[in-house]
């Protein structure tokens, strides 16, 4: 299926094999990738395991039956969610519950995507479908909602609706310490032995411009990143994209800006061109396991910033959303910094330029410092090593081990 932004929501197909063991719900590109790694490992151990998914292409490639591609529906901010609630999210919610009630998987694995997944888990309990509602379907969660950052009181309703949770940051276990929910730290997927990073540090490489994977955020951030690169003028730039929908958006913004040395590249694309011979608008047809070299980065605050941080690429975070969402967020979010690497290290690996502070001049100055200042590069390498230690898999096992135990 194509992304739901370009399709009307229809009735999900029945399980292709007649029954289903596990339903995975992962509504964003990052969650789709994380869930796919777990499903792939689980199906390697149990080839007959029947998995269906509301997710994206990565889960489909891992062997799950894709009921609908949710990765094209990702939005950020309260305003964007409200705009699409009645037209897409409400029908999606009802159809998801109908499918679960009719086909009764052994378990539902919720992956991130808290706004939607938490409502489904609550409704499953209320309708008597889940174990917590005296039903038979286990409700499991991988990658916790960020209760440590905003609305911490949610942890009690989350615990009421779930059977078990696996978290990817060690401090998240303590966030649920005063609940009865079993919570296990399983390590971050980006430090797993089979992880293949989409980016790597190269001192002579191009700079990366990474506006994220959500269309509203890309529309606000990417023009600023392009303008910053124009002011910087030091070397060519690469803009990574996670989907063809985002690729088309990047291409349109690049064309409107007149940028002549910024090339969009599929995230993880093999054979990505180096700092010479770049062809603006060249889009590889498929993603692969190659990694893009880079000397510096301007990035959104999302998942891609963690890829860059673990690779030791110096840079800065740029963040812009609609003013109403930002105003509401300031009242709800209780963290000193937005970047996950900054929070984990408790120091600014990536200086943060938020809203009006994200100017082309300020961001261009960051690129200049990253490329020309050896101490900046050395510090990024040291911080990357510390991050890996913090996020490494514990002795208890992987996310696949956790899921396998909870499916018994």
C-alpha beads as a LAMMPS data file, in Angstrom:
LAMMPS data file: protein, C-alpha beads

408 atoms
407 bonds

1 atom types
1 bond types

-500.0 500.0 xlo xhi
-500.0 500.0 ylo yhi
-500.0 500.0 zlo zhi

Masses

1 110.0

Atoms # bond

1 1 1 0.000 0.000 0.000
2 1 1 1.079 3.557 -0.509
3 1 1 1.193 6.143 2.261
4 1 1 -2.202 7.054 3.716
5 1 1 -1.689 10.696 2.894
6 1 1 -2.370 9.713 -0.702
7 1 1 -5.127 7.127 -0.124
8 1 1 -8.485 6.785 1.569
9 1 1 -8.549 4.493 4.563
10 1 1 -10.188 1.188 3.649
11 1 1 -10.929 -2.043 5.467
12 1 1 -7.752 -3.893 6.399
13 1 1 -7.284 -7.293 4.745
14 1 1 -7.604 -10.453 6.862
15 1 1 -4.457 -12.317 7.945
16 1 1 -2.867 -13.820 4.854
17 1 1 -2.337 -17.202 6.517
18 1 1 -5.722 -17.381 8.168
19 1 1 -4.434 -16.481 11.632
20 1 1 -2.034 -14.068 13.271
21 1 1 0.330 -14.365 16.229
22 1 1 1.539 -10.781 16.490
23 1 1 0.228 -7.412 15.337
24 1 1 2.841 -4.633 15.244
25 1 1 1.803 -0.964 15.205
26 1 1 4.626 1.423 14.251
27 1 1 3.508 4.696 12.731
28 1 1 6.753 6.490 11.884
29 1 1 9.829 5.782 9.772
30 1 1 12.070 5.293 12.787
31 1 1 9.610 2.976 14.549
32 1 1 9.128 0.996 11.336
33 1 1 12.875 0.386 11.167
34 1 1 13.248 -0.505 14.851
35 1 1 10.288 -2.878 14.744
36 1 1 11.560 -4.511 11.562
37 1 1 14.837 -5.496 13.190
38 1 1 12.974 -7.174 16.056
39 1 1 10.507 -8.949 13.760
40 1 1 13.280 -10.138 11.451
41 1 1 15.183 -11.697 14.345
42 1 1 12.039 -13.222 15.834
43 1 1 11.006 -14.794 12.520
44 1 1 14.539 -16.127 12.029
45 1 1 14.097 -18.032 15.283
46 1 1 10.456 -18.993 14.603
47 1 1 9.882 -19.039 10.806
48 1 1 6.229 -19.993 11.229
49 1 1 5.388 -16.925 13.321
50 1 1 2.541 -15.012 11.641
51 1 1 3.078 -11.259 11.907
52 1 1 0.823 -8.468 10.623
53 1 1 1.663 -4.783 10.837
54 1 1 0.436 -1.255 10.649
55 1 1 3.821 0.150 9.735
56 1 1 5.933 0.717 6.672
57 1 1 8.215 -0.862 4.071
58 1 1 10.846 -2.035 6.556
59 1 1 8.328 -4.212 8.392
60 1 1 7.076 -5.579 5.089
61 1 1 10.636 -6.496 4.103
62 1 1 11.088 -8.192 7.489
63 1 1 8.236 -10.568 6.639
64 1 1 5.227 -8.908 8.233
65 1 1 1.958 -8.666 6.344
66 1 1 1.538 -4.911 5.891
67 1 1 -2.096 -3.988 6.494
68 1 1 -1.483 -0.284 5.808
69 1 1 1.573 1.905 5.342
70 1 1 1.461 4.448 8.161
71 1 1 4.864 6.003 7.554
72 1 1 3.475 8.552 5.109
73 1 1 1.049 9.852 7.759
74 1 1 3.640 11.102 10.251
75 1 1 2.898 14.576 11.556
76 1 1 4.401 16.720 14.279
77 1 1 2.616 19.149 16.548
78 1 1 -0.878 19.641 17.905
79 1 1 -2.121 21.728 14.985
80 1 1 -1.197 19.122 12.342
81 1 1 -2.753 16.304 14.386
82 1 1 -6.019 18.213 14.823
83 1 1 -6.210 18.905 11.093
84 1 1 -6.076 15.182 10.284
85 1 1 -7.924 13.705 13.244
86 1 1 -11.392 13.396 11.741
87 1 1 -10.263 12.554 8.215
88 1 1 -7.661 9.926 9.014
89 1 1 -6.750 9.146 12.619
90 1 1 -10.283 8.528 13.925
91 1 1 -11.165 6.075 11.097
92 1 1 -7.742 4.436 11.507
93 1 1 -8.370 3.990 15.232
94 1 1 -11.765 2.338 14.704
95 1 1 -10.543 0.078 11.903
96 1 1 -7.556 -1.032 13.966
97 1 1 -9.794 -2.029 16.865
98 1 1 -12.228 -3.791 14.522
99 1 1 -9.392 -5.837 13.016
100 1 1 -7.956 -6.745 16.435
101 1 1 -11.389 -7.766 17.716
102 1 1 -12.116 -9.910 14.672
103 1 1 -8.755 -11.632 14.204
104 1 1 -7.510 -11.793 17.818
105 1 1 -3.703 -11.853 17.596
106 1 1 -1.876 -13.437 20.526
107 1 1 -0.225 -10.096 21.217
108 1 1 -0.072 -6.512 19.987
109 1 1 3.350 -4.863 19.945
110 1 1 3.113 -1.073 20.108
111 1 1 6.262 0.671 18.873
112 1 1 6.683 4.337 19.846
113 1 1 3.882 6.427 18.153
114 1 1 2.438 7.234 21.566
115 1 1 -0.497 9.455 20.647
116 1 1 -2.157 6.682 18.651
117 1 1 -0.809 3.558 20.336
118 1 1 -1.732 4.564 23.868
119 1 1 -5.322 5.198 22.811
120 1 1 -5.521 1.780 21.148
121 1 1 -4.118 0.052 24.247
122 1 1 -6.643 1.864 26.449
123 1 1 -9.526 0.964 24.138
124 1 1 -8.446 -2.690 24.030
125 1 1 -8.680 -2.840 27.812
126 1 1 -12.018 -0.997 27.883
127 1 1 -13.482 -3.357 25.254
128 1 1 -12.285 -6.482 27.029
129 1 1 -9.816 -7.482 24.310
130 1 1 -6.544 -7.301 26.229
131 1 1 -5.285 -9.277 29.205
132 1 1 -5.569 -6.114 31.291
133 1 1 -9.261 -5.993 30.314
134 1 1 -9.777 -9.700 31.168
135 1 1 -9.318 -10.689 27.538
136 1 1 -6.620 -12.876 25.988
137 1 1 -4.481 -10.497 23.898
138 1 1 -1.192 -9.399 25.440
139 1 1 -0.324 -5.712 25.085
140 1 1 3.422 -5.058 24.796
141 1 1 5.262 -1.786 24.213
142 1 1 8.693 -1.244 22.657
143 1 1 10.227 2.255 22.861
144 1 1 8.426 4.108 25.599
145 1 1 6.488 7.340 25.208
146 1 1 8.659 10.084 26.650
147 1 1 6.919 10.351 30.013
148 1 1 10.195 11.630 31.451
149 1 1 9.939 14.661 29.150
150 1 1 6.262 15.592 29.321
151 1 1 3.083 14.633 31.151
152 1 1 4.733 12.174 33.553
153 1 1 1.359 11.286 35.048
154 1 1 0.668 9.225 31.920
155 1 1 2.850 6.452 33.341
156 1 1 -0.025 5.245 35.544
157 1 1 -2.525 4.891 32.695
158 1 1 0.188 3.294 30.562
159 1 1 0.880 0.753 33.312
160 1 1 -2.854 0.060 33.668
161 1 1 -3.132 -0.891 29.980
162 1 1 0.077 -2.850 29.297
163 1 1 1.535 -6.229 30.223
164 1 1 5.218 -5.373 29.649
165 1 1 7.476 -2.672 28.224
166 1 1 10.969 -2.654 26.706
167 1 1 12.849 0.667 26.766
168 1 1 15.915 1.859 24.855
169 1 1 17.294 4.409 27.337
170 1 1 18.548 3.155 30.721
171 1 1 16.988 5.978 32.749
172 1 1 13.492 5.061 31.487
173 1 1 13.283 2.073 33.839
174 1 1 13.243 4.456 36.804
175 1 1 10.492 6.524 35.168
176 1 1 8.084 3.625 35.820
177 1 1 9.493 2.567 39.200
178 1 1 6.363 3.595 41.111
179 1 1 4.046 1.532 38.870
180 1 1 3.463 -2.234 38.629
181 1 1 4.467 -2.387 34.955
182 1 1 7.436 -4.700 34.210
183 1 1 9.942 -2.479 32.365
184 1 1 13.211 -3.766 30.902
185 1 1 16.116 -1.882 29.329
186 1 1 17.084 -3.795 26.173
187 1 1 19.747 -1.483 24.760
188 1 1 19.419 1.023 21.962
189 1 1 19.018 -0.478 18.471
190 1 1 21.683 1.865 17.106
191 1 1 24.397 0.125 19.140
192 1 1 23.317 -3.443 18.374
193 1 1 25.970 -5.694 16.754
194 1 1 24.081 -5.876 13.453
195 1 1 23.353 -2.141 13.262
196 1 1 24.428 -0.552 9.988
197 1 1 24.605 3.230 10.408
198 1 1 23.305 5.401 7.558
199 1 1 26.034 8.010 8.188
200 1 1 29.725 8.077 9.142
201 1 1 32.272 10.755 9.893
202 1 1 34.696 11.724 7.121
203 1 1 36.795 14.913 7.545
204 1 1 36.702 15.719 3.818
205 1 1 33.080 14.704 3.278
206 1 1 30.131 16.953 2.430
207 1 1 27.918 18.450 5.108
208 1 1 24.578 16.869 5.952
209 1 1 21.280 18.761 5.995
210 1 1 18.705 16.628 7.840
211 1 1 15.258 18.189 8.289
212 1 1 13.601 14.977 9.507
213 1 1 10.916 12.636 8.190
214 1 1 7.683 14.592 8.755
215 1 1 6.382 16.829 6.014
216 1 1 5.284 19.806 8.178
217 1 1 8.669 19.851 9.936
218 1 1 10.564 19.551 6.648
219 1 1 8.605 22.478 5.223
220 1 1 9.659 24.720 8.112
221 1 1 13.233 23.558 8.691
222 1 1 14.692 22.655 5.314
223 1 1 14.567 26.153 3.729
224 1 1 16.523 27.466 6.737
225 1 1 19.101 24.692 6.382
226 1 1 19.516 25.487 2.692
227 1 1 19.993 29.160 3.471
228 1 1 22.561 28.302 6.151
229 1 1 24.475 26.167 3.692
230 1 1 24.442 29.003 1.170
231 1 1 25.954 31.362 3.775
232 1 1 28.495 28.701 4.775
233 1 1 29.561 28.019 1.198
234 1 1 32.421 25.780 2.263
235 1 1 31.608 22.468 0.578
236 1 1 28.679 20.631 -1.044
237 1 1 25.774 19.273 0.979
238 1 1 23.769 16.065 1.119
239 1 1 20.130 15.967 2.243
240 1 1 19.096 12.471 3.342
241 1 1 15.487 11.419 2.940
242 1 1 13.615 8.383 4.345
243 1 1 10.847 8.082 1.735
244 1 1 9.976 9.109 -1.797
245 1 1 7.280 11.411 -0.404
246 1 1 9.894 13.379 1.529
247 1 1 12.211 13.182 -1.493
248 1 1 9.663 14.972 -3.650
249 1 1 9.254 17.648 -0.985
250 1 1 13.022 18.172 -0.744
251 1 1 13.329 18.378 -4.512
252 1 1 10.619 21.054 -4.635
253 1 1 12.239 23.161 -1.885
254 1 1 15.685 22.841 -3.472
255 1 1 14.311 23.951 -6.840
256 1 1 12.544 26.932 -5.295
257 1 1 15.713 27.984 -3.460
258 1 1 17.969 27.758 -6.491
259 1 1 20.498 25.624 -4.577
260 1 1 23.076 24.241 -6.990
261 1 1 25.201 22.046 -4.730
262 1 1 22.709 20.204 -2.496
263 1 1 21.900 16.611 -3.425
264 1 1 19.065 14.532 -1.951
265 1 1 20.153 10.955 -1.182
266 1 1 18.006 8.089 0.065
267 1 1 18.942 7.357 3.665
268 1 1 21.434 4.486 3.585
269 1 1 21.889 4.652 -0.188
270 1 1 24.890 2.751 -1.455
271 1 1 27.299 4.569 -3.715
272 1 1 26.269 8.036 -2.599
273 1 1 28.416 10.575 -4.476
274 1 1 31.321 12.283 -2.756
275 1 1 32.052 15.993 -2.492
276 1 1 32.687 16.353 -6.222
277 1 1 30.429 15.529 -9.145
278 1 1 27.189 16.017 -7.267
279 1 1 24.081 16.090 -9.403
280 1 1 21.230 18.080 -7.812
281 1 1 17.983 16.147 -7.933
282 1 1 19.624 12.727 -8.389
283 1 1 17.546 10.195 -6.453
284 1 1 18.738 6.590 -6.105
285 1 1 15.823 4.243 -6.648
286 1 1 16.363 2.053 -3.615
287 1 1 17.772 2.278 -0.109
288 1 1 20.613 -0.070 0.817
289 1 1 23.114 -0.661 3.578
290 1 1 25.724 1.922 2.579
291 1 1 26.553 4.836 4.867
292 1 1 26.904 8.460 3.830
293 1 1 30.200 10.153 4.769
294 1 1 29.918 13.631 6.270
295 1 1 32.140 16.215 7.905
296 1 1 29.397 18.175 9.716
297 1 1 25.639 18.177 10.150
298 1 1 22.656 20.442 10.665
299 1 1 19.856 18.200 11.895
300 1 1 16.382 18.110 13.328
301 1 1 16.035 16.890 16.906
302 1 1 14.617 13.493 15.951
303 1 1 15.999 10.013 15.460
304 1 1 18.439 10.997 12.741
305 1 1 20.310 13.194 15.209
306 1 1 21.158 10.065 17.225
307 1 1 22.575 8.387 14.117
308 1 1 24.862 11.387 13.645
309 1 1 25.824 11.629 17.303
310 1 1 26.847 7.967 17.499
311 1 1 28.893 8.435 14.330
312 1 1 30.766 11.321 15.968
313 1 1 29.754 13.841 13.314
314 1 1 29.958 17.376 14.787
315 1 1 27.051 19.702 14.173
316 1 1 24.015 21.523 15.540
317 1 1 20.266 21.038 15.940
318 1 1 17.741 23.285 14.215
319 1 1 14.142 23.156 15.383
320 1 1 11.123 25.022 14.011
321 1 1 7.431 24.203 14.372
322 1 1 4.250 26.269 14.176
323 1 1 4.119 28.920 16.940
324 1 1 0.982 27.520 18.640
325 1 1 2.475 24.031 18.946
326 1 1 5.693 25.495 20.301
327 1 1 3.831 27.591 22.867
328 1 1 1.808 24.599 24.050
329 1 1 4.915 22.415 24.090
330 1 1 6.782 24.840 26.319
331 1 1 4.060 24.359 28.922
332 1 1 4.049 20.561 28.679
333 1 1 7.649 19.533 28.006
334 1 1 9.974 19.417 30.992
335 1 1 13.458 18.778 29.582
336 1 1 16.417 21.172 29.472
337 1 1 17.328 20.260 25.885
338 1 1 15.604 18.709 22.857
339 1 1 18.417 16.575 21.436
340 1 1 18.534 13.050 22.844
341 1 1 22.331 12.950 22.742
342 1 1 22.440 16.189 24.716
343 1 1 20.051 14.788 27.312
344 1 1 21.914 11.505 27.692
345 1 1 25.315 13.165 27.974
346 1 1 23.931 15.994 30.144
347 1 1 25.933 18.421 28.033
348 1 1 25.465 20.011 24.587
349 1 1 27.015 17.728 21.984
350 1 1 24.823 19.552 19.456
351 1 1 24.067 23.228 20.228
352 1 1 20.330 23.823 19.795
353 1 1 18.847 26.640 17.718
354 1 1 15.124 26.778 18.365
355 1 1 12.440 28.742 16.515
356 1 1 13.673 32.291 15.759
357 1 1 17.198 31.423 16.954
358 1 1 17.548 29.027 14.019
359 1 1 18.880 31.635 11.596
360 1 1 20.997 30.919 8.503
361 1 1 23.862 32.974 9.927
362 1 1 23.979 31.156 13.265
363 1 1 23.762 27.734 11.652
364 1 1 26.386 28.624 9.042
365 1 1 28.747 29.617 11.849
366 1 1 28.245 26.170 13.390
367 1 1 29.167 24.466 10.115
368 1 1 32.297 26.590 9.842
369 1 1 33.373 25.680 13.374
370 1 1 32.706 21.980 12.828
371 1 1 34.749 21.829 9.623
372 1 1 37.652 24.075 10.655
373 1 1 38.069 23.501 14.397
374 1 1 39.909 20.231 15.277
375 1 1 38.858 20.424 18.940
376 1 1 35.186 20.396 17.897
377 1 1 35.725 17.179 15.930
378 1 1 37.726 15.558 18.731
379 1 1 35.065 16.391 21.289
380 1 1 32.348 14.873 19.073
381 1 1 34.346 11.633 18.795
382 1 1 34.770 11.445 22.571
383 1 1 31.082 12.125 23.180
384 1 1 30.098 9.452 20.633
385 1 1 32.133 6.854 22.565
386 1 1 30.400 7.829 25.802
387 1 1 27.002 7.520 24.133
388 1 1 27.769 4.008 22.961
389 1 1 28.676 2.977 26.495
390 1 1 25.458 4.444 27.882
391 1 1 23.241 2.748 25.321
392 1 1 24.906 -0.649 25.013
393 1 1 22.790 -3.771 25.297
394 1 1 22.596 -5.140 28.859
395 1 1 23.229 -8.737 29.873
396 1 1 19.488 -9.449 29.906
397 1 1 19.294 -9.680 26.126
398 1 1 17.919 -7.927 23.058
399 1 1 14.490 -6.561 22.232
400 1 1 13.860 -9.796 20.306
401 1 1 14.713 -11.824 23.430
402 1 1 12.279 -9.703 25.448
403 1 1 9.507 -10.100 22.875
404 1 1 10.077 -13.840 22.544
405 1 1 9.735 -14.290 26.314
406 1 1 6.524 -12.283 26.388
407 1 1 4.953 -14.210 23.520
408 1 1 5.178 -17.505 25.404

Bonds

1 1 1 2
2 1 2 3
3 1 3 4
4 1 4 5
5 1 5 6
6 1 6 7
7 1 7 8
8 1 8 9
9 1 9 10
10 1 10 11
11 1 11 12
12 1 12 13
13 1 13 14
14 1 14 15
15 1 15 16
16 1 16 17
17 1 17 18
18 1 18 19
19 1 19 20
20 1 20 21
21 1 21 22
22 1 22 23
23 1 23 24
24 1 24 25
25 1 25 26
26 1 26 27
27 1 27 28
28 1 28 29
29 1 29 30
30 1 30 31
31 1 31 32
32 1 32 33
33 1 33 34
34 1 34 35
35 1 35 36
36 1 36 37
37 1 37 38
38 1 38 39
39 1 39 40
40 1 40 41
41 1 41 42
42 1 42 43
43 1 43 44
44 1 44 45
45 1 45 46
46 1 46 47
47 1 47 48
48 1 48 49
49 1 49 50
50 1 50 51
51 1 51 52
52 1 52 53
53 1 53 54
54 1 54 55
55 1 55 56
56 1 56 57
57 1 57 58
58 1 58 59
59 1 59 60
60 1 60 61
61 1 61 62
62 1 62 63
63 1 63 64
64 1 64 65
65 1 65 66
66 1 66 67
67 1 67 68
68 1 68 69
69 1 69 70
70 1 70 71
71 1 71 72
72 1 72 73
73 1 73 74
74 1 74 75
75 1 75 76
76 1 76 77
77 1 77 78
78 1 78 79
79 1 79 80
80 1 80 81
81 1 81 82
82 1 82 83
83 1 83 84
84 1 84 85
85 1 85 86
86 1 86 87
87 1 87 88
88 1 88 89
89 1 89 90
90 1 90 91
91 1 91 92
92 1 92 93
93 1 93 94
94 1 94 95
95 1 95 96
96 1 96 97
97 1 97 98
98 1 98 99
99 1 99 100
100 1 100 101
101 1 101 102
102 1 102 103
103 1 103 104
104 1 104 105
105 1 105 106
106 1 106 107
107 1 107 108
108 1 108 109
109 1 109 110
110 1 110 111
111 1 111 112
112 1 112 113
113 1 113 114
114 1 114 115
115 1 115 116
116 1 116 117
117 1 117 118
118 1 118 119
119 1 119 120
120 1 120 121
121 1 121 122
122 1 122 123
123 1 123 124
124 1 124 125
125 1 125 126
126 1 126 127
127 1 127 128
128 1 128 129
129 1 129 130
130 1 130 131
131 1 131 132
132 1 132 133
133 1 133 134
134 1 134 135
135 1 135 136
136 1 136 137
137 1 137 138
138 1 138 139
139 1 139 140
140 1 140 141
141 1 141 142
142 1 142 143
143 1 143 144
144 1 144 145
145 1 145 146
146 1 146 147
147 1 147 148
148 1 148 149
149 1 149 150
150 1 150 151
151 1 151 152
152 1 152 153
153 1 153 154
154 1 154 155
155 1 155 156
156 1 156 157
157 1 157 158
158 1 158 159
159 1 159 160
160 1 160 161
161 1 161 162
162 1 162 163
163 1 163 164
164 1 164 165
165 1 165 166
166 1 166 167
167 1 167 168
168 1 168 169
169 1 169 170
170 1 170 171
171 1 171 172
172 1 172 173
173 1 173 174
174 1 174 175
175 1 175 176
176 1 176 177
177 1 177 178
178 1 178 179
179 1 179 180
180 1 180 181
181 1 181 182
182 1 182 183
183 1 183 184
184 1 184 185
185 1 185 186
186 1 186 187
187 1 187 188
188 1 188 189
189 1 189 190
190 1 190 191
191 1 191 192
192 1 192 193
193 1 193 194
194 1 194 195
195 1 195 196
196 1 196 197
197 1 197 198
198 1 198 199
199 1 199 200
200 1 200 201
201 1 201 202
202 1 202 203
203 1 203 204
204 1 204 205
205 1 205 206
206 1 206 207
207 1 207 208
208 1 208 209
209 1 209 210
210 1 210 211
211 1 211 212
212 1 212 213
213 1 213 214
214 1 214 215
215 1 215 216
216 1 216 217
217 1 217 218
218 1 218 219
219 1 219 220
220 1 220 221
221 1 221 222
222 1 222 223
223 1 223 224
224 1 224 225
225 1 225 226
226 1 226 227
227 1 227 228
228 1 228 229
229 1 229 230
230 1 230 231
231 1 231 232
232 1 232 233
233 1 233 234
234 1 234 235
235 1 235 236
236 1 236 237
237 1 237 238
238 1 238 239
239 1 239 240
240 1 240 241
241 1 241 242
242 1 242 243
243 1 243 244
244 1 244 245
245 1 245 246
246 1 246 247
247 1 247 248
248 1 248 249
249 1 249 250
250 1 250 251
251 1 251 252
252 1 252 253
253 1 253 254
254 1 254 255
255 1 255 256
256 1 256 257
257 1 257 258
258 1 258 259
259 1 259 260
260 1 260 261
261 1 261 262
262 1 262 263
263 1 263 264
264 1 264 265
265 1 265 266
266 1 266 267
267 1 267 268
268 1 268 269
269 1 269 270
270 1 270 271
271 1 271 272
272 1 272 273
273 1 273 274
274 1 274 275
275 1 275 276
276 1 276 277
277 1 277 278
278 1 278 279
279 1 279 280
280 1 280 281
281 1 281 282
282 1 282 283
283 1 283 284
284 1 284 285
285 1 285 286
286 1 286 287
287 1 287 288
288 1 288 289
289 1 289 290
290 1 290 291
291 1 291 292
292 1 292 293
293 1 293 294
294 1 294 295
295 1 295 296
296 1 296 297
297 1 297 298
298 1 298 299
299 1 299 300
300 1 300 301
301 1 301 302
302 1 302 303
303 1 303 304
304 1 304 305
305 1 305 306
306 1 306 307
307 1 307 308
308 1 308 309
309 1 309 310
310 1 310 311
311 1 311 312
312 1 312 313
313 1 313 314
314 1 314 315
315 1 315 316
316 1 316 317
317 1 317 318
318 1 318 319
319 1 319 320
320 1 320 321
321 1 321 322
322 1 322 323
323 1 323 324
324 1 324 325
325 1 325 326
326 1 326 327
327 1 327 328
328 1 328 329
329 1 329 330
330 1 330 331
331 1 331 332
332 1 332 333
333 1 333 334
334 1 334 335
335 1 335 336
336 1 336 337
337 1 337 338
338 1 338 339
339 1 339 340
340 1 340 341
341 1 341 342
342 1 342 343
343 1 343 344
344 1 344 345
345 1 345 346
346 1 346 347
347 1 347 348
348 1 348 349
349 1 349 350
350 1 350 351
351 1 351 352
352 1 352 353
353 1 353 354
354 1 354 355
355 1 355 356
356 1 356 357
357 1 357 358
358 1 358 359
359 1 359 360
360 1 360 361
361 1 361 362
362 1 362 363
363 1 363 364
364 1 364 365
365 1 365 366
366 1 366 367
367 1 367 368
368 1 368 369
369 1 369 370
370 1 370 371
371 1 371 372
372 1 372 373
373 1 373 374
374 1 374 375
375 1 375 376
376 1 376 377
377 1 377 378
378 1 378 379
379 1 379 380
380 1 380 381
381 1 381 382
382 1 382 383
383 1 383 384
384 1 384 385
385 1 385 386
386 1 386 387
387 1 387 388
388 1 388 389
389 1 389 390
390 1 390 391
391 1 391 392
392 1 392 393
393 1 393 394
394 1 394 395
395 1 395 396
396 1 396 397
397 1 397 398
398 1 398 399
399 1 399 400
400 1 400 401
401 1 401 402
402 1 402 403
403 1 403 404
404 1 404 405
405 1 405 406
406 1 406 407
407 1 407 408
